[in-house]
């Protein structure tokens, strides 16, 4: 899409226009969404209190709990929500600059880059998280910054971006343990680039050393958690999720801990859902010193019934295929409750099936580009890998709330959609 008007091009060729739109839309959203707290919010606050006493929390990694503590100190506990919303608003608006740089790497048309950035900064399925005392806003921003750092390396070939990325990944894991899969993506990139690109091997080695040091910091955190809390993991949420999945799959009945089994059966018989029953039983029998009772039960089931568990996990990907990915958690003001918001019509209204389809298309684009240009399309492979592994990790290891857990991939889905639109338009002879 070529514009003859140079003034229009100059206006669009920056992140300023999307930032202005983003600020204006938040003025609008302040009349719609309310600050919202959840069960998880309390656990983050409690974790922050533990951190201030010098102890890491066995359940929550430190970044978001410390953020909430900062908000409490600056705004008081009563007005903490004001600080949470304001800072999360600012963080996402600021990240538009990084998102703009990502779009510029993939999209030729300045207008489409601008529209993609406006979508990122304004759609409800992203903005609504800024009103929630949950990690999702920072998770979304983190994925954008991580992708920006990788793209910056691809464009400038400076090893400093590999080093910065390595240590930024540690921050991401301390924000959300599920981001541990990012290490697999980054190290996979380093290994493949080392094999396929001879002139960059020295830089790949530096990147690999940095990644190993960063991963060592994660392992160090696990050791501290083990020393202080007897939890030999980043977070004991892993045990909770595994137990919930085992209960949902019905495999818990085959375990040897009769007391756990009977407790789950009693709750389910009284009308509780399997996930709720698992949560209540895990909370009741949670113990890490001297024995990790739930963890040992999980390990027993997973070792004996691995094939059954894998089958259950595979079916989860099928079961969620028609679930919407553009979920919104923030509470609505009384004025807008039970009403269809006009802004929702412009949201990213797609489901998991659509995401699967987009990934298949992207895989075809990667292969065709690789064959045609004889150059590895690292950027395309990167966003494809991040989306795919985030979906796999969220669905395979969690017990529910999958749309919330995969929300960090929303920016990259926007990139793919607008990138494909740009490609189609450029290949159309009548394109403007």
JOTA-V371261 format. One line per field, one symbol per residue. ss: DSSP state (~ for helix, > for strand, _ for the rest). phi: phi as a letter, one per 30 degrees, with the letter a starting at -180 (. if undefined). psi: psi as a letter, one per 40 degrees, with the letter a starting at -180 (. if undefined). A space follows every 10 residues. Layout:
BEGIN
ss=???
phi=???
psi=???
END
This chain:
BEGIN
ss=_____~~~~~ ~~___~~~~~ ~~~~~~~~~_ __>>_>__~~ ~~~~~~~~~~ ~~________ _~~~~~~~~~ ~~~~~____~ ~~~~~~~~~~ ~~~~~~~~~~ ~~~~~~___~ ~~~~~~~~~~ ~~_~~~~~~~ ~>___~~~~~ ~~~~~~~~~~ ~~~~~~__~~ ~~~~~~~~~~ ~~~~~_~~~~ ~~~~~~~~~~ ~~~~~~_~~~ ~~~~~~~~~~ ~~~~~~~~~~ ~~~~~~~~~_ ______~~~~ ~~~~~~~~~_ ~~~~___~~~ ~~~~~~~~~_ ___~~~~~~~ ~~~~~_____ __~~~~~~~~ ~~~~_~~~~~ ~~~~~~~~~_ ___>______ >>________ _~~~~~____ >~~~~~~~~~ ~~~~~~~~~~ ~~~____~~~ ~~~~~~~~~~ ~~~~~~~___ _~~~~_~~~~ ~~~~~~~~~~ ~~~~~~____ __
phi=.ccddddddd dddadddddd eddddddddd dcccebcbed eddddddddd ddcjbdddcc ddddeddddd ddddciddce eddedddded dddddeedde dddddccddd ddeddddded dbdedcdddd ccdbdedddd dddddededd dddedchcdd dddddedddd eddddaedde dddddddddd dddddcbddc dddddddddd dddddddddd ddddddddbi cdadadeedd dddddddedi dddcdcdddd ddddeddddd jddedddddd ddddcdabbc bddddddedd ddddbddddd dddddddddc ecddccdbcd dcdedcdibd dedddcdddb cdeddedddd ddddeddddd ddchbddedd dddddddddd ddddddcccl hdeddcedde edddeddddd ddddddcced ed
psi=hhhdhddddd ddfieddddd dddddddddd ediihhiidd dddddddddd deeehihddh iddddddddd ddddeiddfd dddddddddd ddddeddddd ddddddhdhd dddddddddd edidedddde ehgieddddd dddddddddd dddddefhed dddddddddd dddedhdeed eddddddddd dddddegdee dddddddddd dddddddddd ddddddddef hfidiedddd ddddddddee edeeiegddd ddddddddde eiiddddddd ddddehhehe hgdddddddd ddddfddddd ddddddddde dehiefihdi iiiddeifih hddddeiggi addddddddd dddddddddd ddefhhgddd dddddddddd ddddddeiea fddddedeed dddddddddd ddddddehde i.
END
